[in-house]
Amino acid sequence: MSGVSPLHRTLEQELVALLRGASLECLACGEFVLHDGPVIRCPECGVLFHRGVGESKGQLELGAQAG
């Protein structure tokens, strides 16, 4: 029998899943996100995730608007 594996994912794992398109869940509110080219946005809470253009590993820039 192998060891117990954790059931939770780290923030880094969640971000990688979001970048790959494997996750459709907003990291801020949990609602579904929309993938629109280099921008991943949440229509519910308004959070924007900008993918780094030309980045081989992929980076996200978080943008949020109060309101």
MDTraj code that builds the backbone (N, CA, C; nanometers):
import mdtraj as md
import numpy as np

residues = "MET SER GLY VAL SER PRO LEU HIS ARG THR LEU GLU GLN GLU LEU VAL ALA LEU LEU ARG GLY ALA SER LEU GLU CYS LEU ALA CYS GLY GLU PHE VAL LEU HIS ASP GLY PRO VAL ILE ARG CYS PRO GLU CYS GLY VAL LEU PHE HIS ARG GLY VAL GLY GLU SER LYS GLY GLN LEU GLU LEU GLY ALA GLN ALA GLY".split()
xyz = np.array([
    [0.0847, -0.1171, 0.0000],
    [0.0000, 0.0000, 0.0000],
    [0.0897, 0.1240, 0.0000],
    [0.0591, 0.2173, -0.0834],
    [0.1395, 0.3392, -0.0917],
    [0.0958, 0.4400, 0.0144],
    [0.1783, 0.5460, 0.0288],
    [0.1488, 0.6486, 0.1286],
    [0.0233, 0.7271, 0.0943],
    [-0.0229, 0.8007, 0.1907],
    [-0.1419, 0.8835, 0.1737],
    [-0.1043, 1.0081, 0.0933],
    [-0.1810, 1.0389, -0.0081],
    [-0.1539, 1.1589, -0.0870],
    [-0.2508, 1.2695, -0.0456],
    [-0.2016, 1.3940, -0.0443],
    [-0.2880, 1.5050, -0.0022],
    [-0.4043, 1.5257, -0.0992],
    [-0.5175, 1.5655, -0.0452],
    [-0.6363, 1.5876, -0.1270],
    [-0.6453, 1.7311, -0.1788],
    [-0.5749, 1.8238, -0.1179],
    [-0.5810, 1.9632, -0.1588],
    [-0.4686, 1.9940, -0.2574],
    [-0.4898, 2.0934, -0.3400],
    [-0.3872, 2.1366, -0.4337],
    [-0.3308, 2.2701, -0.3878],
    [-0.2054, 2.2947, -0.4229],
    [-0.1440, 2.4222, -0.3887],
    [-0.1914, 2.5283, -0.4870],
    [-0.1703, 2.6537, -0.4523],
    [-0.2069, 2.7635, -0.5412],
    [-0.1330, 2.7517, -0.6744],
    [-0.0063, 2.7109, -0.6698],
    [0.0709, 2.6950, -0.7925],
    [0.0090, 2.5877, -0.8822],
    [-0.0335, 2.4773, -0.8244],
    [-0.0978, 2.3716, -0.9021],
    [-0.2291, 2.4202, -0.9624],
    [-0.3048, 2.4985, -0.8868],
    [-0.4310, 2.5539, -0.9373],
    [-0.4057, 2.6486, -1.0546],
    [-0.3011, 2.7333, -1.0434],
    [-0.2678, 2.8263, -1.1511],
    [-0.2240, 2.7532, -1.2771],
    [-0.1443, 2.6492, -1.2616],
    [-0.0999, 2.5706, -1.3772],
    [-0.2190, 2.5045, -1.4447],
    [-0.3107, 2.4514, -1.3673],
    [-0.4307, 2.3894, -1.4236],
    [-0.5149, 2.4923, -1.4979],
    [-0.5243, 2.6127, -1.4443],
    [-0.5994, 2.7200, -1.5096],
    [-0.5338, 2.7593, -1.6412],
    [-0.4009, 2.7700, -1.6421],
    [-0.3266, 2.8036, -1.7643],
    [-0.3439, 2.6981, -1.8721],
    [-0.3405, 2.5722, -1.8322],
    [-0.3531, 2.4625, -1.9284],
    [-0.4943, 2.4484, -1.9814],
    [-0.5900, 2.5102, -1.9146],
    [-0.7292, 2.4937, -1.9535],
    [-0.7927, 2.3734, -1.8880],
    [-0.7201, 2.3077, -1.7972],
    [-0.7728, 2.1907, -1.7284],
    [-0.8707, 2.2302, -1.6187],
    [-0.8594, 2.3535, -1.5707],
    [-0.9507, 2.4025, -1.4685],
    [-1.0325, 2.5166, -1.5267],
    [-1.1582, 2.5185, -1.4962],
    [-1.2468, 2.6253, -1.5424],
    [-1.3013, 2.7041, -1.4245],
    [-1.2372, 2.6908, -1.3089],
    [-1.2870, 2.7509, -1.1861],
    [-1.2057, 2.8742, -1.1481],
    [-1.2743, 2.9846, -1.1212],
    [-1.2098, 3.1076, -1.0771],
    [-1.1442, 3.0846, -0.9418],
    [-1.0209, 3.1309, -0.9275],
    [-0.9492, 3.1134, -0.8018],
    [-1.0004, 3.2076, -0.6934],
    [-1.0708, 3.3128, -0.7321],
    [-1.1211, 3.4100, -0.6351],
    [-1.2596, 3.3728, -0.5813],
    [-1.3509, 3.3343, -0.6727],
    [-1.4888, 3.3113, -0.6271],
    [-1.5420, 3.1700, -0.6549],
    [-1.4698, 3.0916, -0.7358],
    [-1.5125, 2.9543, -0.7610],
    [-1.6084, 2.9370, -0.8762],
    [-1.6490, 3.0453, -0.9414],
    [-1.7397, 3.0353, -1.0560],
    [-1.6611, 2.9963, -1.1813],
    [-1.7328, 2.9680, -1.2899],
    [-1.6680, 2.9317, -1.4151],
    [-1.6006, 3.0531, -1.4784],
    [-1.4830, 3.0324, -1.5387],
    [-1.4102, 3.1396, -1.6065],
    [-1.4255, 3.1241, -1.7578],
    [-1.3971, 3.2308, -1.8281],
    [-1.3998, 3.2314, -1.9741],
    [-1.2577, 3.2487, -2.0251],
    [-1.2151, 3.1622, -2.1170],
    [-1.0834, 3.1719, -2.1787],
    [-1.1015, 3.2495, -2.3089],
    [-1.0414, 3.3677, -2.3161],
    [-1.0547, 3.4552, -2.4321],
    [-0.9150, 3.4965, -2.4779],
    [-0.8512, 3.4118, -2.5606],
    [-0.7152, 3.4387, -2.6054],
    [-0.6200, 3.4379, -2.4873],
    [-0.5412, 3.5449, -2.4709],
    [-0.4456, 3.5497, -2.3602],
    [-0.5084, 3.5900, -2.2262],
    [-0.6382, 3.6151, -2.2260],
    [-0.7057, 3.6595, -2.1036],
    [-0.8010, 3.5506, -2.0547],
    [-0.7920, 3.5238, -1.9265],
    [-0.8878, 3.4355, -1.8596],
    [-0.9643, 3.5254, -1.7647],
    [-1.0969, 3.5315, -1.7802],
    [-1.1736, 3.6240, -1.6975],
    [-1.2927, 3.5554, -1.6343],
    [-1.3294, 3.6094, -1.5206],
    [-1.4461, 3.5595, -1.4490],
    [-1.5591, 3.6602, -1.4669],
    [-1.6677, 3.6202, -1.5305],
    [-1.7796, 3.7126, -1.5491],
    [-1.8540, 3.7424, -1.4190],
    [-1.8377, 3.6579, -1.3186],
    [-1.9089, 3.6768, -1.1921],
    [-1.8434, 3.7831, -1.1048],
    [-1.7124, 3.7697, -1.0790],
    [-1.6467, 3.8630, -0.9873],
    [-1.5577, 3.9644, -1.0587],
    [-1.5341, 3.9459, -1.1897],
    [-1.4578, 4.0433, -1.2668],
    [-1.3071, 4.0274, -1.2613],
    [-1.2568, 3.9216, -1.2004],
    [-1.1125, 3.9003, -1.1932],
    [-1.0600, 3.8644, -1.3318],
    [-0.9464, 3.9233, -1.3682],
    [-0.8808, 3.8943, -1.4953],
    [-0.7469, 3.8291, -1.4687],
    [-0.7180, 3.7231, -1.5410],
    [-0.5881, 3.6590, -1.5381],
    [-0.5285, 3.6779, -1.6771],
    [-0.4157, 3.7465, -1.6864],
    [-0.3492, 3.7704, -1.8146],
    [-0.2336, 3.6734, -1.8282],
    [-0.2351, 3.5954, -1.9357],
    [-0.1226, 3.5048, -1.9605],
    [-0.0054, 3.5848, -2.0127],
    [0.1148, 3.5480, -1.9725],
    [0.2357, 3.6103, -2.0245],
    [0.2518, 3.5754, -2.1716],
    [0.2608, 3.6756, -2.2582],
    [0.2726, 3.6520, -2.4011],
    [0.4149, 3.6071, -2.4318],
    [0.4281, 3.4991, -2.5073],
    [0.5590, 3.4490, -2.5464],
    [0.6336, 3.3762, -2.4363],
    [0.5665, 3.3469, -2.3283],
    [0.6311, 3.2769, -2.2170],
    [0.6196, 3.1263, -2.2406],
    [0.7312, 3.0568, -2.2339],
    [0.7282, 2.9126, -2.2555],
    [0.6656, 2.8394, -2.1370],
    [0.6939, 2.8846, -2.0150],
    [0.6390, 2.8207, -1.8967],
    [0.5003, 2.8732, -1.8635],
    [0.4637, 2.9882, -1.9152],
    [0.3344, 3.0460, -1.8863],
    [0.3350, 3.1188, -1.7531],
    [0.2924, 3.2407, -1.7547],
    [0.2811, 3.3196, -1.6326],
    [0.1464, 3.3871, -1.6336],
    [0.0957, 3.4109, -1.5170],
    [-0.0317, 3.4808, -1.5042],
    [-0.0087, 3.6131, -1.4344],
    [-0.0785, 3.7141, -1.4817],
    [-0.0805, 3.8437, -1.4142],
    [-0.2241, 3.8647, -1.3708],
    [-0.2433, 3.8866, -1.2440],
    [-0.3769, 3.9003, -1.1882],
    [-0.4200, 4.0455, -1.1917],
    [-0.5387, 4.0692, -1.2428],
    [-0.5954, 4.2032, -1.2415],
    [-0.7352, 4.1974, -1.1832],
    [-0.7633, 4.2838, -1.0914],
    [-0.8953, 4.2873, -1.0286],
    [-0.9442, 4.4306, -1.0266],
    [-1.0745, 4.4451, -1.0363],
    [-1.1332, 4.5775, -1.0366],
    [-1.2352, 4.5838, -0.9235],
    [-1.2222, 4.6847, -0.8400],
    [-1.3162, 4.6996, -0.7285],
    [-1.4518, 4.7444, -0.7810],
    [-1.5543, 4.7010, -0.7144],
    [-1.6847, 4.7488, -0.7552],
    [-1.7843, 4.6488, -0.7385],
])
top = md.Topology()
chain = top.add_chain()
for i, resn in enumerate(residues, 1):
    res = top.add_residue(resn, chain, resSeq=i)
    for name in ("N", "CA", "C"):
        top.add_atom(name, md.element.get_by_symbol(name[0]), res)
traj = md.Trajectory(xyz[None], top)
